[in-house]
Amino acid sequence: MVTLAAAETYITLHPPLHPTVSGGYYVLDDVLGTVPARPTQAHATEFDRGKLIYDVTYTIGSNGLRIAPPPNASGLAGSILFFGCSFTFGEGVQDDETMPYQVGIQSSGRYQIYNFAFHGYGPEHMLAAIESGKVHQVVETPPRYAIYQVLPDHVARVAGKIPYGKHNPRYQLDADGTVHLHGHFDDGEKPPSVLKAKLEWQLRKAAIYQMLKGLEPPTDENDIRLLLATIRRSRDLLVAEYPGIEFHVILWPKSPGEETIYRELQEGFRRMNIPGYLVENIFPDYDTGKYWLDPDDRHPNALANRLLAKYVVTTILSSHPEVQPPK
C-alpha cells in the first residue's frame, strides 16, 4: 500500500509521457521477443503534459528493418550493420533523421545501411539475431563495419532485470566466460500477447517506470560480465562470418547510480580490444539537453543523430579509429 501511495504521489508530481503508435506495429517473435511488422508505416506521437514532443512515422521495409537511404551502386564500399535499442532505431525522429540513415547520407551512399535496432533491445537481441541467422538472411552486401550503441541500462536488459520484455532471449554465462542461449525469460509462463507487448513498451516510457524499475533486482558484477561476454560473442561471430569486418561500440552517458557500470564497460571494451567511443566526449555539452527529444525523454534528437553520424563517418569509417580510453 505504501508503494502504491508513493507511486501515486510520484505520478502526480511527474506526469507520465503519453506515447502512442499505430496498431499492429508490434509483432511477437520467438527469437527476438518483439519485432516490427513488415512492411509497414507506423504513426507515433508523444505528449508531455499536453505538449507535443514528436509526431513521426516509422517505416519498416520488407526485410523487417527501418528503412535506410539507397546506396550508390556504382561506388559501393560494402555495408554497415547497426545494432542497439531505440537510440539506434531512432525513436521519436523521422526515417531520415536516424543515426544509421544519416551515416548513409553523409558517406555519400558508399555503404549499404542495415538498422537491426528496435525499441527495448539490448545486446541479447544482437547476439540472437546473429546466431539465429536473421542477420545473414537480410545482409546482401558484405559488411565492412558493425556498430553497436550501448547504454549502461543494457546491463539490466541482458540480465532480464527490467519490468518489460520478458519474452526476450535469455543468455547465461558459463564458467569459462562464454555465453549460451537459454530460452526466454518468461519460459514456463503463459505466452505474451501483442497487447501486452505494446503496453510494456508504453510502460517503460511512463514516469512510474522509473519507480517500478527500482523494484527489480539490482544489477551486479555477473550481469556486467554477461553483457560484455554477449557483445564479445557477437563480435566473434561476425568476424568469423565476415572476415575483415570491424566491430565498434558507442557508449552513451550514465544515469545516477550507473557510475560503476559505466566505468567497467569502458574497461571491458578495452580488454576485449573493441574500439569504444564515449558520447560525452563527442558531445561535451551533452548535459545541456540540446541533444534530447525533451527533458523527460532523453532519446537523441535529429541534431544529435546528425552530429553523431558525422563523427562516425569522419572517425570510425576512416582507417585510423580513435579508441577512447576508460576514465
Secondary structure, 3 states (H helix, E strand, C coil): CHHHHHHHHHHHHCCCCEEEECCCCEEEECCCEEEECCCEEEEEEEEECCEEEEEEEEEECCCCCECCCCCCHHHCCEEEEEECCHHHHCCCCCHHHCHHHHHHHHCCCCEEEEECCCCCCCHHHHHHHHHCCHHHHHCCCCEEEEEEEECCCHHHHHCCCCCCCCCCEEEEECCCCCEEEEEECCCCCCCCCHHHHHHHHHHCCCCHHHHHHHCCCCCCHHHHHHHHHHHHHHHHHHHHHCCCCEEEEEECCCCCCCHHHHHHHHHHHHHCCCCEEEHHHHCCCHHHCCCEEECCEEEECHHHHHHHHHHHHHHHCCCCCCCCCCC
